[in-house]
C-alpha cells in the first residue's frame, strides 16, 4: 500500500499526471518532443486514448495525438479576360445652307428637315450617342456681327429639329461661327456657296 502511494506522489511531482487503470506513468527524462514516451519511443496514453503532454510548443504534428493537419487548398488561378470597350467613332455630315434654308433665313426648308431627320435616324441606330455637335457658318458678305448671329440661329434651328426627331437635347451642342473657318475662298461665288454651311458631327458607338 505504501509503495503505491509513493508512486502516485512521484508522478504528480514530475508532471502533474495521475496514472489511471491500465496505464503506466513515464518520467520527464524519458519524454520526447511534446508528449511523454517510454524507453522504446512509444507515446504514453491514458485509458481513454489521450496522449500525456508535458510542454507546449513548438507547434507540430504527432500521429495519434494531434489532430490531422488540414490539407492546404491550392489557390485556384482564375484568369479574367480584359473587356475591350468599343471606341466612339465620329461621323460628320456637311450640309449646304441652300439645302437647309432660304437666303438670309433661319427657317428650315422641307428638304432641310428631311436631311436633318435622316441624320437623327442614323444616330439613333447606333449603340450609344455620346455627343452631337452642330456648327453654323456663313460667307463674308455683309456685316460680320450679322453673319455671326445668323450662323447661331441656323445652328439652333438644326438642333431643335434633331430634338423633334427624337435626339436627347442634352446630347446636342449647337454653335455659330459666322464667317470664321471658311473651307473655300470667299472671292468666288462657288467658294462663298461652300462656306455657307452647317456641319453636323455625331460622336457615337456603332
C-alpha positions in Angstrom: 0.0 0.0 0.0 2.8 2.4 0.9 4.6 1.6 -2.3 1.6 2.6 -4.4 1.1 5.9 -2.6 4.7 6.8 -3.2 4.5 6.1 -6.9 1.4 8.3 -7.3 3.0 11.2 -5.4 6.2 10.9 -7.5 4.1 11.1 -10.7 2.3 14.2 -9.5 5.5 15.9 -8.6 7.1 15.2 -12.0 4.3 16.1 -14.4 1.0 16.5 -12.6 -0.2 13.2 -14.0 -2.1 10.5 -12.1 -1.8 7.0 -13.6 -5.2 5.6 -14.5 -6.2 1.9 -14.7 -4.2 0.1 -17.4 -1.5 2.8 -17.8 2.0 3.5 -16.7 3.5 6.9 -15.9 6.6 7.9 -17.7 9.3 10.2 -16.2 10.3 13.6 -17.6 13.7 12.2 -18.5 12.1 9.8 -20.9 9.9 12.5 -22.6 10.5 13.1 -26.3 9.0 16.1 -28.2 5.9 17.5 -26.5 4.5 14.2 -25.3 5.6 11.6 -22.7 7.1 8.5 -24.2 8.6 5.3 -22.9 12.1 3.8 -23.5 11.0 2.4 -26.8 9.8 5.8 -28.0 6.1 4.9 -27.9 3.8 7.7 -26.8 2.2 7.1 -23.4 -1.6 7.3 -23.4 -4.4 7.2 -20.9 -7.0 4.6 -20.7 -9.2 6.9 -22.8 -6.5 7.2 -25.6 -5.3 10.7 -24.7 -1.6 11.4 -25.0 0.2 12.8 -22.0 1.6 16.2 -22.9 4.3 17.8 -20.7 5.0 21.0 -22.6 3.6 23.3 -25.3 5.3 24.4 -28.4 6.8 24.3 -30.9 3.7 23.6 -33.0 3.9 20.4 -34.9 2.1 17.1 -35.6 2.4 13.9 -33.7 0.4 11.0 -35.2 -2.2 9.6 -32.8 -2.0 12.7 -30.6 -2.5 15.8 -32.7 -5.5 16.5 -34.9 -4.9 15.6 -38.5 -3.4 18.6 -40.3 -5.7 20.3 -42.7 -4.6 20.0 -46.3 -3.8 23.4 -47.8 -6.0 24.1 -50.7 -4.0 25.4 -53.6 -5.3 28.8 -54.7 -7.1 28.4 -58.0 -5.9 30.9 -60.5 -8.7 32.5 -62.4 -7.9 34.3 -65.5 -10.1 37.3 -66.1 -10.3 38.3 -69.7 -10.0 42.0 -70.3 -13.2 43.5 -71.7 -12.4 45.8 -74.6 -14.7 48.7 -74.6 -15.6 50.0 -78.1 -14.2 53.4 -79.0 -16.7 56.1 -80.1 -16.5 56.9 -83.8 -17.0 60.3 -85.4 -19.5 60.7 -88.3 -19.5 64.1 -89.9 -22.1 65.4 -92.3 -21.7 68.8 -94.1 -25.0 70.3 -95.2 -25.1 73.3 -97.6 -27.4 76.0 -96.3 -29.0 76.2 -99.7 -30.4 72.8 -99.0 -31.5 73.8 -95.4 -32.5 77.4 -95.6 -33.7 80.1 -98.0 -31.5 83.1 -98.5 -31.0 85.1 -95.3 -33.4 82.8 -93.4 -33.0 80.5 -90.4 -36.2 78.6 -91.1 -35.6 75.0 -92.3 -37.0 74.1 -95.7 -38.8 70.8 -96.2 -35.8 69.2 -97.8 -33.7 70.6 -95.0 -36.0 68.9 -92.4 -35.7 65.6 -94.3 -31.9 65.8 -94.3 -31.8 66.5 -90.5 -34.2 63.7 -89.7 -32.1 61.3 -91.8 -29.1 62.2 -89.6 -31.2 61.7 -86.5 -32.3 58.3 -87.6 -28.8 57.1 -88.3 -27.6 58.4 -84.9 -30.5 56.6 -83.1 -29.5 53.3 -84.8 -26.1 53.3 -83.0 -25.5 51.6 -79.7 -24.9 54.9 -77.9 -24.8 58.5 -78.7 -22.1 60.4 -76.9 -22.4 63.8 -78.4 -23.7 65.7 -81.5 -22.0 69.0 -82.5 -23.8 71.4 -84.8 -21.7 74.2 -86.2 -23.1 77.0 -88.4 -21.0 79.1 -90.8 -21.6 81.9 -93.3 -19.7 83.6 -96.1 -18.2 87.1 -95.7 -20.9 89.0 -97.4 -22.5 91.5 -95.1 -21.5 92.8 -91.6 -19.5 90.3 -89.5 -21.8 90.6 -86.5 -24.9 89.9 -88.6 -23.3 86.8 -90.1 -22.3 85.6 -86.6 -25.9 85.9 -85.3 -27.3 84.3 -88.5 -24.9 81.3 -88.1 -26.0 80.9 -84.5 -29.7 80.9 -85.4 -29.3 78.4 -88.1 -27.3 76.0 -85.8 -30.0 76.4 -83.2 -32.7 75.6 -85.8 -30.9 72.4 -86.8 -30.6 71.4 -83.1 -34.3 71.9 -82.5 -35.1 69.7 -85.5 -32.8 67.0 -84.2 -34.7 67.1 -80.8 -38.0 66.9 -82.6 -36.6 63.8 -84.4 -36.0 62.1 -81.0 -32.5 63.1 -80.0 -31.9 64.0 -76.4 -31.4 67.8 -76.2 -28.6 67.4 -73.7 -26.6 65.4 -76.2 -26.5 68.3 -78.8 -24.2 71.2 -78.7 -25.1 74.0 -81.3 -22.7 76.9 -82.0 -22.4 79.6 -84.7 -19.0 80.7 -86.0 -20.1 83.3 -88.5 -17.7 83.9 -91.4 -14.8 82.3 -89.5 -13.2 79.0 -90.6 -14.1 79.1 -94.3 -13.5 75.9 -96.3 -13.1 77.8 -99.6 -12.2 81.2 -100.9 -14.8 83.9 -100.4 -13.6 85.7 -103.6 -15.6 83.4 -105.9 -19.3 82.6 -106.0 -18.7 78.9 -105.7 -16.3 79.4 -102.7 -18.9 81.5 -100.9 -21.6 78.9 -101.6 -19.3 76.2 -99.9 -18.7 78.5 -96.9 -22.5 78.9 -96.3 -22.9 75.6 -94.5 -23.9 73.7 -91.3 -21.7 70.9 -90.1 -23.3 68.1 -88.0 -20.8 65.8 -86.3 -22.1 62.7 -84.5 -19.9 61.0 -81.9 -21.4 57.6 -81.2 -20.6 53.9 -80.7 -21.7 51.9 -83.7 
